[in-house]
Amino acid sequence: MDLPVEEMSYAQVKALSASVFRPGFVYALAYRDHPLAGGGGNFIYMPGDFSQLVKVDPLEGVYVRLNEDSDAERGVLVRQYHGAICPHWFGARGQDEFNDSAAIYAANDFAAHSARPLRFQNKTYYVGRASFDIQAFSTSWFSEGYCLIKFDGFAEDKNYALRVLGTDSYLSTVRLAKPFIANIGIFGTPTKNEEIEGVGVVLSGNSTETRLSSGSFDYLSVQGFRTALKFNDHCWKITFNNARLGWGIIETPNSIQDFGESMIFRDCFFYDTSGEFSEFRRGEWKFFGCSFDNAPIRASNDVILDVYGGHFENPKSKSEAPMFAEAYNEATIRLDGTWVGLNNRAVKAPPFLCMTKPGLPVGISFHNCKWICYDQYDVVEGGANGGELNHQFLVDGGGRVTARGWNFLNWRDWLAIPMSVSSNVLVNADFASGDLTGWAQAIAHLNGVGTFDVEITKSSGKGGTPCAELIATCQSGQAYGGTIQQSVSVRPGEQIAGGIWLKNNWDASNNAGLLIVSIVYKDAQGVVVNEIRYAPYTKMLSDWTYRRVGGIVPVGAVSAALRVEVHANIGQRHVTAWVDEAHLSVMPL
């Protein structure tokens, strides 16, 4: 007669005598410690000496020892299962307030020993202060549906929640080519800006014996740790798919010990408000379809970091000085088909910084990106280290910046902005040569008689440096004056962006005198194809004032000139204007 153990718990079954079990018969346990916690299953009683084997299962998740034979020297109940190990077999409940750390430790060790994955249920597991090592060569963690594992801190002498370890053999990459963690959320503190000091997930044990490569992390969420991910040396060719990393940064080593080859993030979401940077110090990093919400990244040394179809945003306009990316040393950051948005917020500093070494093919490049900022971009007083910028640059710093195919807010080309100081194609743009080298001067008498002269002052410029002083006098007639301009080569469809600083010494209201900036496009024969004249100034500009310019080169144009016109007329017979720090960027489409 079969014993009706299907309604009994582990404790009740363990109290039975071995004589009631028939070898070879399957016995079903309904649950382990609590009817709602699960952990039951089918067991077979097997006689024999299992005293050594049960040492790998101290919590009796697979090998259940009878009370009368606690050392399992005469027999043991063996769980019948296929595939993955489950923490509920070892006493986990997934009831949020119940501490499941001991059960997960035991299940993880058994999974690694038996070379099987560890399967969590679609529940929330609370583990208190704990740290787990996942032996990726032997096991992996995944969840049915999606589970959360909540931490209050770490185990003694540890500073991480999870650490994923590989092995010392390159041949083992066949066994490592799998998801290491899938469908699991690792959560620390629930309060933003009060993150646990430490790491959510560590990759590699920083040694050849724990080398990690060729695997992936799928639908992993890490939130509430000051460092979400930490990559150690001896870690390469790792892929993150659909990961969510919040309120924490990414740390990488500053060395080249078997590290950084083909590191990939695909469809991931990074969000933070701390202003701390994720540091990419070595290696090749590729981000496909990833979003960065106030989660700035910094590349240094010789890093190559590519963002394809990405999204940088200042969500809900929270920050007055959002930073998206920085490049240093010999690093390269390349953004392709990426959305760059500050939203409807006037900001105080450019969202990119390039401080790479001059003369090298490194820096920051933009290809077919979209810029969203409306018309409130005003960063001339927000340069690096509190310095002042000469223009409304997208990228601060003197490193190399290139761009092509920019889409400025659905082709509102007047919102085009210059890339950086390195992208200026004008010669002698700040008149530092002490003359008009690169500039052309012309007279415009406009039915008047008078004089027009351009002088280079030594110290009247915007920064106490040289600038151009334009002086016009109308002695009789309607108006008299002139222009200075500088032309650059362009092709139809390209975008130009830039600006110039101006001031004058007269009240230009009621059309008294004229001060105007324009962009003039000409064809190969020197015929004007189009001219964009920005509205003339109608007041006295006693302080230096910035005029931004930009546009798309029209069909037939082969040159574009930045022109400044100054005229005296019957309303103001003698006028003086000053211009300085001109800039034009040319961006191919």
C-alpha positions as CSV (number, residue, x, y, z in Angstrom):
1,M,0.0,0.0,0.0
2,D,1.4,3.4,-1.1
3,L,1.9,6.0,1.6
4,P,-0.2,9.2,0.9
5,V,2.7,11.6,1.3
6,E,1.4,14.1,-1.3
7,E,-0.1,16.2,1.4
8,M,2.9,16.1,3.7
9,S,5.7,18.5,4.2
10,Y,9.4,17.8,4.3
11,A,9.4,17.8,8.1
12,Q,6.6,15.3,8.2
13,V,8.2,13.0,5.7
14,K,11.6,13.2,7.4
15,A,10.0,11.9,10.6
16,L,8.9,8.7,8.9
17,S,10.9,5.4,9.1
18,A,12.7,4.1,6.1
19,S,10.7,0.9,6.4
20,V,7.5,2.6,5.0
21,F,9.2,3.6,1.7
22,R,9.4,1.0,-1.1
23,P,12.5,1.4,-3.3
24,G,11.7,2.5,-6.8
25,F,8.2,3.9,-5.9
26,V,7.6,7.7,-6.6
27,Y,6.4,9.7,-3.6
28,A,4.9,13.2,-4.1
29,L,5.5,16.0,-1.5
30,A,3.1,18.8,-1.8
31,Y,5.4,21.5,-0.3
32,R,8.5,22.0,1.7
33,D,8.1,24.4,4.6
34,H,4.8,26.3,3.8
35,P,1.9,25.4,1.6
36,L,2.2,28.8,-0.2
37,A,5.9,28.6,-0.7
38,G,6.1,25.5,-2.9
39,G,9.3,23.4,-3.0
40,G,7.5,20.1,-3.2
41,G,8.0,17.5,-5.9
42,N,8.4,13.8,-6.7
43,F,10.9,11.7,-4.8
44,I,12.2,8.1,-4.9
45,Y,13.7,6.5,-1.8
46,M,17.1,5.0,-2.7
47,P,18.9,2.7,-0.2
48,G,22.6,2.9,0.1
49,D,25.4,5.1,1.5
50,F,24.8,8.7,0.4
51,S,26.8,10.3,3.2
52,Q,29.3,12.0,0.9
53,L,26.9,13.0,-1.8
54,V,24.5,14.9,0.6
55,K,27.3,17.2,1.7
56,V,26.7,19.3,-1.5
57,D,23.1,19.7,-0.4
58,P,23.0,20.8,3.3
59,L,19.5,22.3,3.0
60,E,18.1,19.1,1.4
61,G,16.7,20.6,-1.7
62,V,17.4,17.4,-3.7
63,Y,18.5,14.8,-1.2
64,V,16.1,14.6,1.8
65,R,17.5,12.7,4.7
66,L,15.3,10.9,7.2
67,N,15.6,11.9,10.9
68,E,16.5,8.3,11.9
69,D,19.4,8.4,9.3
70,S,20.6,12.0,9.4
71,D,24.0,11.1,7.8
72,A,22.2,9.3,4.9
73,E,24.4,6.2,5.4
74,R,21.5,3.8,4.8
75,G,19.5,5.7,2.2
76,V,17.9,9.0,1.1
77,L,14.9,10.4,-0.7
78,V,16.1,11.7,-4.1
79,R,14.2,14.4,-6.0
80,Q,13.2,13.5,-9.5
81,Y,13.7,16.4,-11.9
82,H,14.9,17.4,-15.3
83,G,16.7,20.6,-16.3
84,A,17.1,23.6,-13.9
85,I,17.5,23.8,-10.1
86,C,14.9,25.9,-8.2
87,P,15.6,27.9,-5.0
88,H,12.2,26.9,-3.6
89,W,13.4,23.3,-3.3
90,F,15.9,24.7,-0.7
91,G,13.4,26.8,1.3
92,A,13.0,30.0,-0.7
93,R,9.5,31.5,-0.6
94,G,9.6,34.6,-2.7
95,Q,7.3,36.3,-0.3
96,D,9.2,39.6,-0.2
97,E,9.5,40.0,3.6
98,F,10.9,36.4,4.1
99,N,14.8,36.2,3.9
100,D,15.6,33.8,1.1
101,S,19.4,34.3,1.1
102,A,20.3,30.9,2.7
103,A,18.1,29.0,0.2
104,I,19.5,30.9,-2.8
105,Y,23.1,30.3,-1.6
106,A,22.4,26.6,-1.3
107,A,20.6,26.4,-4.6
108,N,23.3,28.3,-6.4
109,D,26.0,26.1,-5.0
110,F,24.1,22.9,-5.9
111,A,23.4,24.3,-9.5
112,A,27.1,24.9,-10.0
113,H,28.1,21.5,-8.6
114,S,25.6,19.7,-10.9
115,A,26.2,22.0,-13.9
116,R,22.6,23.1,-14.2
117,P,21.0,26.5,-14.5
118,L,19.2,28.1,-11.5
119,R,15.5,28.9,-12.2
120,F,13.6,31.5,-10.2
121,Q,9.9,31.9,-10.2
122,N,7.9,35.0,-11.1
123,K,8.2,36.4,-7.6
124,T,10.1,38.9,-5.4
125,Y,12.9,37.5,-3.3
126,Y,14.3,39.4,-0.3
127,V,17.9,38.5,0.7
128,G,19.0,41.2,3.1
129,R,22.7,41.6,3.1
130,A,24.1,39.0,0.7
131,S,26.6,38.5,-2.1
132,F,26.4,35.7,-4.6
133,D,29.0,34.3,-7.0
134,I,27.7,32.7,-10.2
135,Q,30.0,30.2,-11.7
136,A,29.2,30.9,-15.3
137,F,31.1,27.9,-16.7
138,S,28.7,25.6,-14.8
139,T,25.5,27.4,-14.2
140,S,23.4,30.5,-15.0
141,W,20.4,32.3,-13.5
142,F,17.1,32.9,-15.1
143,S,13.5,33.4,-14.2
144,E,10.1,32.2,-15.3
145,G,8.4,35.5,-16.3
146,Y,10.4,38.0,-14.3
147,C,11.7,38.0,-10.7
148,L,13.1,40.7,-8.5
149,I,15.9,40.0,-5.9
150,K,16.0,42.8,-3.3
151,F,19.2,43.6,-1.3
152,D,19.8,45.7,1.9
153,G,23.5,45.5,1.4
154,F,26.2,42.9,1.0
155,A,27.8,40.0,2.8
156,E,30.6,40.7,5.2
157,D,33.8,41.8,3.4
158,K,32.0,42.0,0.0
159,N,31.0,45.0,-2.0
160,Y,28.7,43.5,-4.6
161,A,25.3,41.8,-5.0
162,L,26.2,39.4,-7.8
163,R,29.6,38.4,-9.3
164,V,29.7,36.4,-12.5
165,L,32.9,34.3,-12.8
166,G,34.2,32.4,-15.8
167,T,37.1,30.0,-16.1
168,D,40.8,30.0,-17.2
169,S,40.5,28.1,-20.4
170,Y,39.9,29.9,-23.8
171,L,38.4,26.6,-25.0
172,S,35.6,27.0,-22.4
173,T,34.0,29.8,-24.5
174,V,31.8,27.1,-26.0
175,R,30.3,26.5,-22.6
176,L,30.2,30.2,-21.8
177,A,28.2,31.1,-25.0
178,K,24.9,31.4,-23.2
179,P,22.9,33.9,-21.1
180,F,24.6,34.3,-17.7
181,I,21.5,36.1,-16.2
182,A,18.1,36.4,-17.8
183,N,14.8,38.0,-16.8
184,I,16.0,39.0,-13.3
185,G,16.0,42.4,-11.5
186,I,18.7,43.1,-9.0
187,F,17.4,45.9,-6.7
188,G,19.1,47.8,-3.9
189,T,17.7,50.9,-2.1
190,P,14.2,51.9,-3.4
191,T,15.1,55.6,-2.9
192,K,16.8,57.6,-5.7
193,N,20.1,59.4,-4.7
194,E,20.4,57.1,-1.6
195,E,21.9,54.2,-3.5
196,I,23.9,51.4,-1.7
197,E,27.6,52.1,-2.0
198,G,28.8,49.2,-3.9
199,V,28.2,47.2,-7.1
200,G,25.1,45.5,-8.4
201,V,26.8,43.1,-10.8
202,V,30.5,42.4,-11.1
203,L,31.9,40.8,-14.3
204,S,34.9,38.5,-13.8
205,G,37.0,37.9,-10.7
206,N,39.8,40.0,-12.1
207,S,42.0,37.0,-12.7
208,T,42.8,34.5,-15.5
209,E,41.1,31.8,-13.4
210,T,37.8,33.7,-13.6
211,R,38.1,34.9,-17.2
212,L,34.6,35.8,-18.5
213,S,33.6,36.0,-22.2
214,S,31.2,35.1,-25.0
215,G,28.0,35.2,-23.0
216,S,25.1,37.6,-22.5
217,F,22.9,39.3,-19.9
218,D,19.3,39.3,-21.1
219,Y,16.5,41.5,-19.7
220,L,18.6,42.2,-16.6
221,S,17.6,45.2,-14.4
222,V,20.0,46.7,-11.9
223,Q,18.8,49.6,-9.7
224,G,19.7,51.2,-6.4
225,F,23.5,50.6,-6.3
226,R,26.0,53.4,-6.8
227,T,27.7,51.2,-9.4
228,A,25.3,49.2,-11.5
229,L,28.0,47.2,-13.4
230,K,31.6,46.8,-12.8
231,F,33.8,45.2,-15.4
232,N,37.1,43.7,-14.2
233,D,40.1,42.7,-16.3
234,H,39.9,39.4,-18.1
235,C,36.5,40.2,-19.4
236,W,35.7,40.5,-23.1
237,K,33.0,39.9,-25.8
238,I,30.0,40.4,-23.4
239,T,26.5,41.3,-24.7
240,F,23.7,43.0,-22.7
241,N,20.3,42.7,-24.3
242,N,17.3,44.8,-23.1
243,A,19.0,45.7,-19.8
244,R,17.7,48.5,-17.5
245,L,20.4,50.2,-15.4
246,G,19.1,52.9,-13.1
247,W,20.6,55.2,-10.5
248,G,24.0,53.7,-10.9
249,I,27.1,54.0,-13.2
250,I,29.2,51.6,-15.2
251,E,32.9,51.1,-14.1
252,T,35.6,49.6,-16.3
253,P,39.3,48.9,-15.6
254,N,42.1,51.3,-16.6
255,S,44.3,48.5,-17.9
256,I,44.6,46.2,-20.9
257,Q,44.7,42.8,-19.2
258,D,42.6,40.6,-21.6
259,F,39.8,43.1,-21.6
260,G,37.3,45.0,-23.7
261,E,37.0,43.2,-27.0
262,S,33.5,43.6,-28.7
263,M,31.5,44.7,-25.7
264,I,27.9,45.2,-26.8
265,F,24.7,46.8,-25.3
266,R,21.6,46.3,-27.4
267,D,18.2,47.9,-26.7
268,C,19.2,49.0,-23.2
269,F,18.0,51.8,-21.0
270,F,20.3,53.9,-18.7
271,Y,18.8,56.4,-16.4
272,D,20.2,58.5,-13.5
273,T,20.1,62.0,-12.0
274,S,23.4,62.0,-10.0
275,G,25.5,63.6,-12.7
276,E,28.2,60.9,-12.2
277,F,29.7,59.4,-15.4
278,S,29.9,55.9,-16.5
279,E,33.6,55.4,-17.2
280,F,34.8,53.6,-20.3
281,R,38.6,53.5,-20.0
282,R,39.6,50.7,-22.3
283,G,38.1,48.5,-25.1
284,E,35.5,48.6,-27.9
285,W,32.0,49.4,-26.9
286,K,28.9,49.3,-29.1
287,F,25.4,50.5,-28.2
288,F,22.6,49.6,-30.5
289,G,19.2,51.3,-29.9
290,C,20.0,52.4,-26.4
291,S,18.6,55.3,-24.4
292,F,20.6,57.5,-22.0
293,D,18.4,59.6,-19.8
294,N,20.7,62.0,-17.8
295,A,23.2,59.1,-17.7
296,P,26.4,60.6,-19.0
297,I,29.2,58.5,-20.5
298,R,33.0,59.3,-20.6
299,A,35.5,57.6,-22.9
300,S,39.2,57.9,-22.3
301,N,42.6,56.5,-23.3
302,D,42.1,54.7,-26.6
303,V,38.4,53.6,-26.2
304,I,36.2,53.3,-29.3
305,L,32.6,53.9,-28.3
306,D,29.8,53.7,-30.9
307,V,26.1,54.6,-30.5
308,Y,23.8,53.5,-33.3
309,G,20.2,54.6,-33.3
310,G,20.5,55.8,-29.8
311,H,18.7,58.4,-27.7
312,F,20.2,61.0,-25.4
313,E,17.7,63.0,-23.4
314,N,17.2,65.5,-20.6
315,P,13.9,64.0,-19.5
316,K,11.2,66.4,-18.4
317,S,14.0,69.1,-18.7
318,K,15.2,68.2,-15.2
319,S,18.8,69.4,-15.6
320,E,20.0,72.9,-16.4
321,A,23.4,71.6,-17.4
322,P,22.9,68.0,-18.7
323,M,26.0,66.2,-19.9
324,F,25.6,63.4,-22.4
325,A,29.2,62.3,-23.4
326,E,32.8,63.3,-23.0
327,A,35.9,62.1,-24.9
328,Y,39.5,62.4,-23.6
329,N,43.0,61.4,-24.7
330,E,42.9,59.2,-27.8
331,A,39.2,58.1,-27.4
332,T,36.7,58.1,-30.2
333,I,32.9,58.5,-29.7
334,R,30.8,58.0,-32.8
335,L,27.0,58.7,-32.8
336,D,25.1,57.4,-35.8
337,G,21.3,58.0,-36.4
338,T,21.0,59.1,-32.8
339,W,18.4,61.4,-31.2
340,V,20.0,64.2,-29.1
341,G,17.4,66.2,-27.1
342,L,17.5,68.8,-24.4
343,N,13.8,69.3,-24.6
344,N,12.2,72.7,-24.0
345,R,14.7,73.9,-21.5
346,A,17.3,76.7,-21.7
347,V,20.6,75.0,-20.6
348,K,23.8,76.5,-19.2
349,A,26.4,74.3,-20.9
350,P,27.0,72.2,-24.0
351,P,26.0,68.6,-23.5
352,F,29.2,67.2,-25.0
353,L,32.8,67.7,-24.2
354,C,35.8,66.7,-26.4
355,M,39.3,67.0,-25.0
356,T,41.1,64.5,-27.2
357,K,44.7,65.0,-28.4
358,P,45.0,67.3,-31.4
359,G,46.3,66.1,-34.8
360,L,44.9,62.6,-34.3
361,P,41.8,61.0,-36.1
362,V,40.0,60.7,-32.8
363,G,37.3,62.7,-31.0
364,I,33.5,62.9,-31.3
365,S,31.6,62.5,-34.6
366,F,27.9,62.8,-35.4
367,H,26.3,61.1,-38.5
368,N,22.6,61.5,-39.4
369,C,21.7,62.6,-35.9
370,K,18.7,64.7,-34.8
371,W,18.9,67.7,-32.5
372,I,16.0,68.7,-30.4
373,C,16.2,71.9,-28.4
374,Y,13.7,74.4,-29.7
375,D,15.2,77.9,-29.6
376,Q,16.4,78.2,-26.0
377,Y,20.0,77.0,-26.5
378,D,22.2,79.6,-24.9
379,V,25.5,78.2,-23.5
380,V,28.1,80.9,-24.3
381,E,28.7,81.5,-20.6
382,G,28.8,77.7,-19.7
383,G,32.1,76.5,-21.0
384,A,34.2,73.9,-19.4
385,N,35.4,74.8,-15.9
386,G,33.2,77.8,-15.9
387,G,34.9,79.4,-18.9
388,E,33.1,81.4,-21.6
389,L,32.4,80.0,-25.0
390,N,32.8,82.0,-28.2
391,H,29.8,80.4,-29.8
392,Q,26.7,78.3,-29.0
393,F,28.7,75.1,-29.6
394,L,27.1,71.7,-29.2
395,V,30.5,70.3,-28.1
396,D,32.8,72.1,-25.7
397,G,36.5,71.6,-25.7
398,G,39.2,71.8,-28.4
399,G,39.2,68.2,-29.5
400,R,38.3,67.1,-33.0
401,V,34.6,67.1,-33.8
402,T,33.0,66.1,-37.1
403,A,29.4,66.1,-38.2
404,R,27.3,65.3,-41.3
405,G,23.6,64.9,-42.0
406,W,22.3,66.7,-38.9
407,N,18.5,67.1,-38.6
408,F,17.7,70.2,-36.6
409,L,14.2,69.8,-35.3
410,N,12.4,68.6,-38.4
411,W,14.6,70.7,-40.8
412,R,14.1,74.1,-39.1
413,D,17.5,75.0,-40.5
414,W,17.7,78.3,-38.6
415,L,18.2,76.3,-35.5
416,A,21.4,74.8,-36.8
417,I,24.2,75.2,-34.3
418,P,28.0,75.1,-34.7
419,M,29.7,71.9,-33.6
420,S,32.8,73.0,-31.8
421,V,35.8,75.3,-32.0
422,S,37.6,72.7,-34.1
423,S,35.0,72.7,-36.8
424,N,35.5,76.4,-37.8
425,V,36.4,76.7,-41.5
426,L,37.0,80.5,-41.5
427,V,40.5,81.9,-41.6
428,N,41.6,84.6,-39.1
429,A,38.1,84.4,-37.6
430,D,39.2,86.3,-34.5
431,F,41.4,88.8,-36.4
432,A,44.4,87.6,-34.3
433,S,46.7,88.2,-37.3
434,G,46.3,91.9,-36.8
435,D,44.9,92.4,-40.3
436,L,42.1,91.4,-42.6
437,T,43.7,88.2,-43.9
438,G,41.0,85.9,-45.2
439,W,38.4,88.7,-45.3
440,A,37.2,90.8,-48.2
441,Q,36.3,94.5,-47.8
442,A,33.9,96.2,-50.2
443,I,32.2,99.6,-50.5
444,A,28.4,100.1,-50.8
445,H,27.7,103.8,-51.5
446,L,23.8,103.4,-51.9
447,N,23.2,106.8,-53.5
448,G,25.4,108.6,-51.1
449,V,28.9,110.1,-50.6
450,G,31.1,109.2,-47.7
451,T,33.8,107.0,-46.4
452,F,34.1,103.4,-45.2
453,D,37.1,102.0,-43.5
454,V,38.0,98.8,-41.6
455,E,40.7,98.9,-38.9
456,I,42.0,96.2,-36.6
457,T,42.1,97.3,-33.0
458,K,44.6,95.7,-30.7
459,S,42.6,95.3,-27.5
460,S,38.9,96.2,-28.2
461,G,37.9,92.7,-28.9
462,K,35.5,90.5,-27.0
463,G,38.2,89.2,-24.7
464,G,40.5,92.2,-24.8
465,T,42.1,90.9,-28.0
466,P,42.1,92.3,-31.6
467,C,38.9,92.8,-33.4
468,A,37.6,94.4,-36.6
469,E,36.3,98.0,-36.3
470,L,34.0,99.1,-39.2
471,I,33.6,102.9,-39.6
472,A,31.2,104.4,-42.0
473,T,30.4,108.1,-42.7
474,C,27.7,109.4,-45.0
475,Q,28.6,113.0,-45.9
476,S,25.7,113.5,-48.3
477,G,23.0,111.5,-50.1
478,Q,20.9,108.6,-48.8
479,A,23.5,106.2,-47.3
480,Y,27.1,105.1,-47.5
481,G,29.0,102.2,-46.0
482,G,30.4,98.8,-46.8
483,T,30.9,95.2,-45.9
484,I,33.4,92.6,-44.8
485,Q,32.9,89.0,-45.6
486,Q,34.6,85.7,-45.9
487,S,33.6,82.9,-48.3
488,V,34.0,79.2,-48.0
489,S,33.4,76.4,-50.5
490,V,30.2,74.4,-50.1
491,R,28.0,72.0,-52.0
492,P,24.3,72.0,-52.5
493,G,22.4,70.3,-49.6
494,E,25.2,70.8,-47.1
495,Q,24.4,72.6,-43.8
496,I,26.2,75.6,-42.5
497,A,26.0,76.9,-38.9
498,G,27.9,79.5,-37.0
499,G,27.7,83.0,-35.7
500,I,29.6,86.2,-35.0
501,W,29.8,88.7,-32.2
502,L,28.9,92.4,-32.7
503,K,28.5,95.7,-31.0
504,N,27.9,99.3,-32.2
505,N,28.0,102.9,-30.9
506,W,24.7,104.3,-32.1
507,D,21.0,104.0,-31.5
508,A,19.8,102.2,-34.7
509,S,16.1,102.7,-34.1
510,N,14.0,104.3,-36.8
511,N,16.4,103.0,-39.5
512,A,19.1,105.3,-38.3
513,G,22.2,103.6,-39.7
514,L,22.4,99.9,-40.5
515,L,24.1,96.9,-38.9
516,I,23.1,93.6,-40.4
517,V,24.5,90.0,-40.7
518,S,23.8,87.9,-43.7
519,I,24.8,84.6,-45.5
520,V,25.3,85.0,-49.2
521,Y,25.3,81.9,-51.5
522,K,26.9,82.2,-55.0
523,D,27.2,79.9,-58.0
524,A,30.4,79.1,-59.9
525,Q,30.2,82.3,-61.9
526,G,29.9,84.4,-58.8
527,V,26.2,85.1,-59.3
528,V,24.1,85.3,-56.1
529,V,21.9,82.3,-55.8
530,N,20.3,83.3,-52.4
531,E,20.9,85.7,-49.6
532,I,19.7,85.2,-46.0
533,R,19.6,88.6,-44.3
534,Y,19.1,88.5,-40.6
535,A,16.9,91.3,-39.3
536,P,19.0,94.6,-38.8
537,Y,19.7,95.7,-35.3
538,T,17.5,98.5,-34.2
539,K,19.2,99.6,-31.0
540,M,22.6,100.4,-29.6
541,L,24.6,97.2,-28.8
542,S,26.9,98.6,-26.1
543,D,27.8,95.1,-25.0
544,W,29.0,92.3,-27.2
545,T,26.0,90.5,-28.8
546,Y,25.9,87.2,-30.5
547,R,24.2,86.6,-33.8
548,R,23.7,82.9,-34.7
549,V,23.4,82.0,-38.4
550,G,22.7,78.7,-40.2
551,G,21.1,77.2,-43.3
552,I,21.0,74.6,-46.0
553,V,23.1,75.3,-49.1
554,P,20.7,75.9,-52.0
555,V,20.9,74.2,-55.4
556,G,23.6,75.7,-57.6
557,A,25.6,77.3,-54.9
558,V,29.3,76.6,-54.6
559,S,30.2,79.2,-52.0
560,A,28.8,80.7,-48.9
561,A,29.9,84.0,-47.4
562,L,29.4,85.3,-43.9
563,R,28.9,89.0,-44.4
564,V,28.6,92.0,-42.0
565,E,27.2,95.3,-43.4
566,V,27.5,98.7,-41.8
567,H,25.9,101.8,-43.4
568,A,25.6,105.5,-42.3
569,N,22.6,107.4,-43.6
570,I,20.6,110.5,-43.2
571,G,19.4,109.3,-39.8
572,Q,23.0,108.7,-38.5
573,R,25.8,110.3,-40.4
574,H,28.7,108.6,-38.6
575,V,28.6,105.0,-37.3
576,T,31.1,102.5,-35.8
577,A,30.6,98.8,-35.3
578,W,32.9,96.1,-34.0
579,V,32.9,92.4,-35.0
580,D,34.9,89.5,-33.5
581,E,35.0,85.7,-33.1
582,A,33.4,84.6,-36.4
583,H,32.6,81.0,-36.9
584,L,31.2,78.8,-39.7
585,S,30.8,75.0,-39.6
586,V,30.1,73.1,-42.8
587,M,28.2,69.8,-42.4
588,P,27.6,67.5,-45.3
589,L,24.2,65.9,-45.7
